[in-house]
Amino acid sequence: MNTLKRIDPRRPFIITADGLRRITLGATGVAGSADFAAAGSAGHHREQAKPRRTSATPQRVLLVAAHADRGALDDHARQTLAAAALIADTTTEVVLLVFGEFTGEAAALGMLGVDKLIELPMFDRRKFAPIDELNALAACVAAYAPVHIFLPDNATGDGDLGRRYAAAANASVATHVVEIDATHVAAYVRANTAFAARSLPEVVLLAPNAVDPKLPFVGAGERVVWRVDGEPVSSKGAVRDLGIEEIDAAQLALEEADFIVSAGNGVSDVPAFERLASTLGAAIGASRVAVDDGKFTRDKQIGATGKTVEASVYIAFGISGAVQHLQGIKDCRHVIAVNLDASAPIAKRANLTVIADAQETIAALNEAASAARTARGTGAALLNSTAPAEGALA
Ligand SMILES: Cc1cc2nc3c(=O)[nH]c(=O)nc-3n(C[C@H](O)[C@H](O)[C@H](O)COP(=O)(O)OP(=O)(O)OC[C@H]3O[C@@H](n4cnc5c(N)ncnc54)[C@H](O)[C@@H]3O)c2cc1C
C-alpha cells in the first residue's frame, strides 16, 4: 500500500534523456514523435563516465537564465537547464546566466549540462531590480544571440523577468510549459480544462517538474567573465526597492511556506511544538489524526484531503507517513522525520530520520534555540546550532 505511486491521469509527457516519457500505472509510454539528439547516447550511459554533449564547434546558443538561491540553483532551475541541454544538439552551446552569486564550481555545473556560465553577482533574488535585470538579460541576448531562452516559471523573479523580456523584445513566449521537446511546447489552458501546444517559441517559461534533470552527458562547464555595460537604472529612481517585509510564519498559507514543522499523533506537548515553530520561523502543519483530535485547526491538515505543500524543509514529528499524508508532501525537498519507530513509512520518504521521542527532540531543539539566541544575542539561526536535524540541511 505504502509503495503505491499515485499518478495524475492528465499528467503530460516528461522530457527525459530517453525522449518524452509518460509513466502510467507501471508502464512507460513514449511519445511517438519525439526525436532527441540526446537520445542516441542514452542507452548505456548510466554505467559509464558521462561523455561531453557537444562534439562539434558550437554554432548556436540556447540561453538559460535563473536566479541563484542562496548561492546554488534550485530544483526548478536545474530542470530548466536540463530542458535546454536535452533539446540542444551537438553544435549547440548551453549558456547559463545566473542572477546572484553562484558559489558552486563551474565544473559541477557541467554535470548539469552547462557549457558556459555567466555569473552576475551584483543581483540578488531578495532585491527587486526588474529593469536592471531586464537590461542584463537583453545585453546577454545581444552578445550571444540565442535561438531560444529558457527560464523557470516561478514567482521568485525568473517568471517575471521572462515575461518582461518577451514583452520588451516582442518575442514569442510560452508560459507554464508542462511539456517540451526540440520541436514543441505544451501547457494547460482555460483553467486546466484544455491542453494547448505550439512550436518552440523564443522564450520558454517552464513549469516545475516537466523535465527529468538526470542527464546522460556533461557540458563544458566553463566560467565566462562578462560585464553588463551601462549604468544601473533602478538606482536612479525608476524602481524603488522597499525591501522585504518579514511576516509571522503562522500567517503564511501552508502552500507557500518554505519551512514547515508538522505534528502527528506522536506529538503530545502541543504548546512546546508551537513554540518551536515560532522560534524556527516555520509554518505549522499537522496530520489528519492530529487535526481530528482537535490539536490543530483543519486548515493545518496536510495530505490527500488537506493541503499539498512544497517546502524546502519539512520536519515531521510523530507522523507515521500514511500514503494520504505522503501525497501532501510529495513536492517537499528535504523531509526530516522524528519518530520512535524506525520502520514507520515516513522513514522511507525522509532524507533524515531521527529515531527519538518527539517531545524530547522538541524540548532539545527549543533549548538549543534559546542557547543559540543567548550566545548570539538574536532570536534567529537555530539551523547553525547543534540541533539533531542539522545534517539534513547541509
Ligand atoms: C480517505 C482518507 C483520506 C485521508 N487524508 C489524510 C490527509 O489528508 N492527511 C493525513 O495526514 N492523513 C489522512 N488520512 C489518514 C491517514 O490514513 C493516517 O491515518 C494518518 O495520516 C495518521 O496520522 P499520524 O501519522 O499522525 O498518526 P499515527 O498513524 O497514529 O502515527 C503516529 C506516529 O507517531 C509515532 N510516535 C508515537 N509516539 C511517538 C513519540 N512519542 N515520539 C515520536 N514518534 C511517536 C508512531 O511511531 C507513529 O509512526 C486519510 C485517510 C483516509 C482513509
The ligand as an SDF file (V2000), in Angstrom:
LIG
                    3D

 53 58  0  0  0  0  0  0  0  0999 V2000
   -9.8100    8.8980    2.5680 C   0  0  0  0  0  0  0  0  0  0  0  0
   -8.7260    9.2330    3.5390 C   0  0  0  0  0  0  0  0  0  0  0  0
   -8.1190   10.4680    3.4750 C   0  0  0  0  0  0  0  0  0  0  0  0
   -7.0960   10.8180    4.3570 C   0  0  0  0  0  0  0  0  0  0  0  0
   -6.4880   12.0330    4.2620 N   0  0  0  0  0  0  0  0  0  0  0  0
   -5.4450   12.3030    5.0860 C   0  0  0  0  0  0  0  0  0  0  0  0
   -4.7460   13.5490    4.9680 C   0  0  0  0  0  0  0  0  0  0  0  0
   -5.0680   14.4000    4.1650 O   0  0  0  0  0  0  0  0  0  0  0  0
   -3.7020   13.7590    5.8070 N   0  0  0  0  0  0  0  0  0  0  0  0
   -3.3040   12.8460    6.7330 C   0  0  0  0  0  0  0  0  0  0  0  0
   -2.3360   13.1140    7.4640 O   0  0  0  0  0  0  0  0  0  0  0  0
   -3.9600   11.6780    6.8660 N   0  0  0  0  0  0  0  0  0  0  0  0
   -5.0240   11.4130    6.0780 C   0  0  0  0  0  0  0  0  0  0  0  0
   -5.7000   10.2430    6.2450 N   0  0  0  0  0  0  0  0  0  0  0  0
   -5.3710    9.4140    7.4270 C   0  0  0  0  0  0  0  0  0  0  0  0
   -4.1510    8.5590    7.2400 C   0  0  0  0  0  0  0  0  0  0  0  0
   -4.5010    7.3430    6.6510 O   0  0  0  0  0  0  0  0  0  0  0  0
   -3.4990    8.2610    8.6040 C   0  0  0  0  0  0  0  0  0  0  0  0
   -4.4540    7.6800    9.4480 O   0  0  0  0  0  0  0  0  0  0  0  0
   -2.9400    9.4930    9.3120 C   0  0  0  0  0  0  0  0  0  0  0  0
   -2.1220   10.2290    8.4190 O   0  0  0  0  0  0  0  0  0  0  0  0
   -2.1170    9.0610   10.5050 C   0  0  0  0  0  0  0  0  0  0  0  0
   -1.7030   10.1680   11.2200 O   0  0  0  0  0  0  0  0  0  0  0  0
   -0.4250   10.0730   12.1520 P   0  0  0  0  0  0  0  0  0  0  0  0
    0.7110    9.5890   11.3700 O   0  0  0  0  0  0  0  0  0  0  0  0
   -0.3000   11.3780   12.8440 O   0  0  0  0  0  0  0  0  0  0  0  0
   -0.8820    9.0120   13.2790 O   0  0  0  0  0  0  0  0  0  0  0  0
   -0.4660    7.5190   13.5030 P   0  0  0  0  0  0  0  0  0  0  0  0
   -0.7640    6.6880   12.3290 O   0  0  0  0  0  0  0  0  0  0  0  0
   -1.1120    7.1540   14.7990 O   0  0  0  0  0  0  0  0  0  0  0  0
    1.0950    7.5430   13.6630 O   0  0  0  0  0  0  0  0  0  0  0  0
    1.7600    8.1580   14.7170 C   0  0  0  0  0  0  0  0  0  0  0  0
    3.2410    8.0020   14.5090 C   0  0  0  0  0  0  0  0  0  0  0  0
    3.9210    8.6340   15.5510 O   0  0  0  0  0  0  0  0  0  0  0  0
    4.9210    7.7800   16.1020 C   0  0  0  0  0  0  0  0  0  0  0  0
    5.0100    8.1040   17.5170 N   0  0  0  0  0  0  0  0  0  0  0  0
    4.1690    7.7930   18.5100 C   0  0  0  0  0  0  0  0  0  0  0  0
    4.5760    8.3220   19.6840 N   0  0  0  0  0  0  0  0  0  0  0  0
    5.7140    8.9860   19.4060 C   0  0  0  0  0  0  0  0  0  0  0  0
    6.5910    9.7680   20.1930 C   0  0  0  0  0  0  0  0  0  0  0  0
    6.4050    9.9860   21.4980 N   0  0  0  0  0  0  0  0  0  0  0  0
    7.6610   10.3130   19.5780 N   0  0  0  0  0  0  0  0  0  0  0  0
    7.9030   10.1100   18.2450 C   0  0  0  0  0  0  0  0  0  0  0  0
    7.0890    9.3930   17.4790 N   0  0  0  0  0  0  0  0  0  0  0  0
    5.9900    8.8490   18.0300 C   0  0  0  0  0  0  0  0  0  0  0  0
    4.4550    6.3850   15.8400 C   0  0  0  0  0  0  0  0  0  0  0  0
    5.5750    5.5210   15.7320 O   0  0  0  0  0  0  0  0  0  0  0  0
    3.7160    6.5490   14.5050 C   0  0  0  0  0  0  0  0  0  0  0  0
    4.6030    6.3480   13.4230 O   0  0  0  0  0  0  0  0  0  0  0  0
   -6.7140    9.8800    5.3550 C   0  0  0  0  0  0  0  0  0  0  0  0
   -7.3340    8.6350    5.4170 C   0  0  0  0  0  0  0  0  0  0  0  0
   -8.3140    8.3140    4.5270 C   0  0  0  0  0  0  0  0  0  0  0  0
   -8.9580    6.9430    4.6070 C   0  0  0  0  0  0  0  0  0  0  0  0
  1  2  1  0
  2  3  1  0
  2 52  2  0
  3  4  2  0
  4  5  1  0
  4 50  1  0
  5  6  2  0
  6  7  1  0
  6 13  1  0
  7  8  2  0
  7  9  1  0
  9 10  1  0
 10 11  2  0
 10 12  1  0
 12 13  2  0
 13 14  1  0
 14 15  1  0
 14 50  1  0
 15 16  1  0
 16 17  1  0
 16 18  1  0
 18 19  1  0
 18 20  1  0
 20 21  1  0
 20 22  1  0
 22 23  1  0
 23 24  1  0
 24 25  2  0
 24 26  1  0
 24 27  1  0
 27 28  1  0
 28 29  2  0
 28 30  1  0
 28 31  1  0
 31 32  1  0
 32 33  1  0
 33 34  1  0
 33 48  1  0
 34 35  1  0
 35 36  1  0
 35 46  1  0
 36 37  1  0
 36 45  1  0
 37 38  2  0
 38 39  1  0
 39 40  1  0
 39 45  2  0
 40 41  1  0
 40 42  2  0
 42 43  1  0
 43 44  2  0
 44 45  1  0
 46 47  1  0
 46 48  1  0
 48 49  1  0
 50 51  2  0
 51 52  1  0
 52 53  1  0
M  END
$$$$
